C-alpha cells in the first residue's frame, strides 16, 4: 500500500453526474449524510430532468447532485464544482462548462463508446490523447463499471445487474478521497436491500471496493481532509426543505392541538410533502390524495370549516387551479395553509427546476380584492419554522396563508439544529362558544386586536350559521349586496391581513459598520447566494447591508423606514423583479433588480459583481 | 309509490348525536327570506327537507349542508343548521373534507344539474367512487336557471335556448346512469311534486352509510316549465296517458310494473330482461309473461341491472322514467376507513410532544457542544 499525502482544504464542491438511471441522487444523498455526520457544514443542489428515464446516454437524461461542504459555515451549494464525477459522456459534456480551470474530473470510461459519444454530441473521444477538450482539468479516466463488475463477481449477478452498483463504487472512491465515514452507508445499504441479499451484498462490496481502489491505486495520490465546522451547540441532523416543511406542519398541528387535514394532488416538486405527511397519521394527520388540485384544496377548506387545520400542497400550476377556492377561504375567513413549492413557469414550465416567479400570483392571483398573507422560508431547514409560522397566522387570523417554498429549497439539504419544542410558539384555535351574555352570535364579528372572526365549528350548539362566497353583512354574515357594506368588508379583510404585521418582530438588518450605502433585499431561497455574495464583497473591503424577508404580505412595519436609510436597494430574485415591483409600489423606493430565471440558484460570484457595481455607483 | 327504508338506527347516521328535545320544522327554518322564483320546485324540496329533518332527531348543530353555485345551491341559507354555500361545482370536494374530518356530522350536499354534472362532474364521480358518507341531493331541472336559461348537461338534444338558438348539440347525461357508472353505493330518483316519495327517498338516503345520490326532478317554471309534466300526469296528450304510464316505480323486492291496469287489475306494463341486448325493456304484461317481469333487487352487488333500468329514462323530452331506489349496497366508506387509519396509527402515540421531539430528531443526528 502506498502512503498517501493528506492535504487540508477548507471547502470542497463535488458534483456527481450520470444518467437518470445511474443513481446519482442516491449517491449524492449518501455522500451528504456521511458529510453531515462527519460534522462539516454543507449545502446541496440536486438537479434532475422531469422525465423519469429520459433516453439513456443523452444530454437531457443527465441527472446530477452537487454538494458543498466546509470546515466553516456556508450558505450555498457553491457556484462551480471543484470535482466532477461523470458516469458517461453525456454527463461529462453537460457539466464541463460549469467547471473552473484546474478542476478535478473523474470519468467512468466504460461508456465512452462511439455510439455513446455520438449521443452526447462528441465527434471525437474527449479522453483521447490528442483531444484538447479536457486540457484544462485534472482528469482521472477510470473504468468504474468494469471494476465494479469485477468486485461483485462472487455474487453471480448478470453484468447488467452487477454494473448497476457502479454508483456505490464511485461513492466509495470519493468517500476515501475526502475521508468520509463509511458505517452509515453500509448500514443504509443493508437496510435498503434487506430483502434482496445478492443486491445488498453487491452494493456493499462495490462501495468498499471503491474505497480500497482509492487507497491502493497510484492514480489518486492525494487524500483530502476537510475538518468539521464550528457550529452553535445543539443536536443536528441533515434535512431537505420538503421534509422540514412537512415536520413544520406536523409541529403546527401539535402546537395548536388541531388535527391536520391535507388535501393534495401530486405535483413536482411538492409531492414529497404529501408522501411525508401520509406517514404521520399518528399525529392526527389525515391525508387525502384528491382527484385534482381543486378537490385537494376544497376538501382541506371543508375540513377547516369542520375544525381541522386544512392544508394543501402544490406548485405554481396547482395554485392557478386552486385560486377560486383560495378566494372562498378569504371570503369565509377560515384557516388554511397553501404550500406552493415554486418551479419554473409559466404553464408546465420546468417542473424540476427552481424559480421564485409565483410571488405576484400568491399576492394577486385571485379575482376581487383577496388579500392573502405570504410567508417564505429562506433555506431548506428554515422550511420548518416557516411552516410553523404559516400555521400561526392561518389559525390566529382565520385566513388562508401562502407558504412559498421553491424547488431548490424542497430538494436541497443542509444541517439543521433541531429546535427545542419549548422554542416553538403555541397557537390557540380559540373556537367560538355561545355568547355568555345571551346576545346573538355574530359569525362576522371581529376580535379587536387581530380583526379575526370567530371560528364556530359544527357541533357547537347555538352557533349554527351559514357561510359562503357571497358578500357577507358585517357582523351577521348574512348575504349582503349593500354597497357601503361591501366597501367596508373589502377594507376590513385588507386591514385584517395588514394587522398581522403587528405580530412580527423587527427586521434584522445585517449592516455591521452601519456605514453601508447599498442594501440587498431578498426573500426566499436567495438567502444563501445573497449571504455568500455579501461575504465576498465584505472580504474585498466594502460595506453592504442585507435584509431578508420572511413575510411578503404584509411587509414588516419597519421595512419602509429601513429602505429609506440606504442610497441604493438591490433586489436579487429568480424572476423578473416581482418583489422589486412590490417594494417600489409600496415605498416609492428606486429598487433595482438582479434577476436570473434559468431554473438554477443565483451564483454568489455573479451577484457579488452586481453588488460591487452598485457600490461603485454610490461612490462616484 | 313507496320507497324502501332501512330500520332505525340508521347506519348512515352512526356517530351523529341525537337530540333529546322533540323538533319541528320551525327549528330548521332560518331567519333568511327565501328568494326562489314563485312556483319553483325548490320550495317543495326545501319544505320536504325541513319537514323530514326533525324526524331524524339529530342534534341540529351536527348537521351540515354544503352547496355549490346555482339556484338550488342557495338551499343552505334557508336551513338553520351549519352550512356552506361554496363555489361552482366544488361542493362534493368540500363536503368530503367536512365528512372525513368529523364522524359526528351528518353531511348533505345540495347541487344542481349544471353544478354537479358540468363544472363539478369530476368531484361528483370521485365522491361516489370513494363512497364518502354524504347525502347528495341533485336538483335536476334540465336547464341553467341562475344564469338565465342556457341549456344544461341534462337538457335534451335540440333544446332551443339563449345559447343554442338552433338547438343544442350535446347528448345529455342521465345522472342515475352516471352515478351507477361511478359505482355509487346508493342511487335514487324522485320528483319534487311527490312529497311523500321524496321524503321516503330522503329517509333511505339518510339511513344509508356512504354516498347517496338522489336525483330530484325539479321544475323550473321560468326557463324550462313543464319539463316533467309527463311524470306529473299533466301532459297525457303528449304520447302518454298520465303519470301512471310515465313513472316506472322501483320498489325493492317488487315486480317492476306500471301503467294503466291490465286484465288482471294490476299495472298493464312491466319490465323484463331483453335477452337480445342484455338490457331490459318494457312489455305489455299478460298472463303468459307475468312471471317474467323483473323483480327489483336494489341490493344486487352488481350494478348492471340497475344501470339497465336507468336506461329506460327518456333522453329527449321526458315521457317515461323509473323512479325510486335503483341501488343500495353496503360498501366501506372512505371517511370511515380514513378515520380508522388515523385511529390505528394514533394508538402508538402516547404524548404528542414527546413523539414530535422524536420525529424531529430522526435516526441520524450528531451533537455539537
Interface residues (C-beta under 8 A of the other chain):
Chain A: X33 X36 X37 X39 X184 X231 X232 X233 X234 X235 X236 X237 X238 X247 X250 X251 X254 X259 X261 X263 X280 X281 X282 X283 X284 X285 X286 X288 X290 X291 X292 X294 X295 X298 X299 X300 X301 X302 X303 X304 X305 X306 X307 X308 X310 X324 X325 X327 X328 X332 X418 X419 X421 X458 X459 X460 X461 X462 X463 X464 X465 X466 X467 X468 X469 X470 X478 X479
Chain B: X30 X32 X59 X60 X61 X62 X63 X64 X66 X67 X69 X76 X77 X80 X81 X82 X83 X84 X85 X86 X87 X90 X93 X94 X95 X96 X97 X98 X99 X100 X101 X102 X104 X105 X122 X123 X126 X338 X339 X341 X342 X344 X345 X346 X347 X348 X349 X352 X353 X355 X356 X357 X359 X360 X361 X362 X364 X365 X366 X367 X368 X369
